[in-house]
Amino acid sequence: MNESRRGFVKKAALVGAIGATGVVSVQASASGSKGSNGVVKGKSPKKEITYTKTQAWEDYYKSAL
């Protein structure tokens, strides 16, 4: 009876570890496929545009002053 308990605990621990590894890998791959939201990634220098001059911004800045 003691051996069957040990076997069960070993198998449960192994299944839990494999399951945790699978969840982590799925989350890592899912986070890489999401949009970058304007964040520049890569090695080459890129120009990041954070502001474009529009009439809406002009109205906002005029009203803020």
N, C-alpha and C positions, 0 to 999 in steps of 0.2 A: 504494500500500500504506500509506503514511503517513497519507493522508486517511481510509482505512477505520479505522485505529487511533484517530485523533482522534475520528471519529464514534462509534465504540464507547465510548470513554472518556466523551464527552459524554452519550451515552444512558445509560450505566451510572450516572453521577453524578446525572442527572435522576431516574432510577428510584429510586436510593437515597435521594435527598432526599424524594421523594414518599412512599416507604415509611416513612421515619423520621417524617414529619409524621403519617401515618396511625396509627402506633403510639402516638405521643404523645397524639393526640386520643382514641384508644380508652382509654388509661390514665386520662386526665383525666376522661372521662365515666364510667368504671367506678368511680373513687374517689369521685365525687360521689353515686353511687347506693347505696353501702354504708350500713349503719346508723351512727348517730351515737354509739352506745355511751354515751349519757347526756350528751353534749356539747350545750350549748344553742347553737343557731345562729339568727340573725335579728336584727332591729333592735329588736323590742319586748322590754321587760324580762320575763324568765321566771324562775320559781323552779326551781332545780335541786336535786333531792332526792338527796343522796349517802348518806343513812343513814336507815333506818327502824328503829324500836325493835321488836325481835322477841325471843322467848324464846331463840333461838339466840345472838343477840348478848349478851343478859344472861348466859347461861351462860359464854360466851367471856370476857367482862370479869371475871366472878367468879373464873374459873380463872386468869386472867392476874395477878391481884393476889396 
